[in-house]
Amino acid sequence: MFNLKKYWQVLREIEKTLPQYVWMYSQGGLVEVGAAVAARLLQAKSHRLATPEEVQHHRDQQQELQKQQFQQRLRDKGIAVVPIER
């Protein structure tokens, strides 16, 4: 029989060891979640903690995507950005 009380005790113990927000990795990629959700994912072994390199790579990709979207919005408005070398 499944011991529900023990299950929640284990989750709370895991949660206490984590910061407020945690980057998690799974087959689908990276996701940032709160400690309570992270504890459940770690206990279920469906995710693992992301490495600092994975988090940095994800942030770099997101920053590049935002830059491209900003430039596309300017082009849609008919604004051209031309770099000038000095």
HELIX and SHEET records of a PDB file:
HELIX    1   1 LEU A    4  LYS A   16  1                                  13    
HELIX    2   2 ALA A   35  ALA A   44  1                                  10    
HELIX    3   3 PRO A   52  ASP A   76  1                                  25    
SHEET    1   A 3 GLY A  29  GLY A  34  0                                        
SHEET    2   A 3 TYR A  21  SER A  26 -1                                        
SHEET    3   A 3 ARG A  48  LEU A  49 -1                                        
END                                                                             
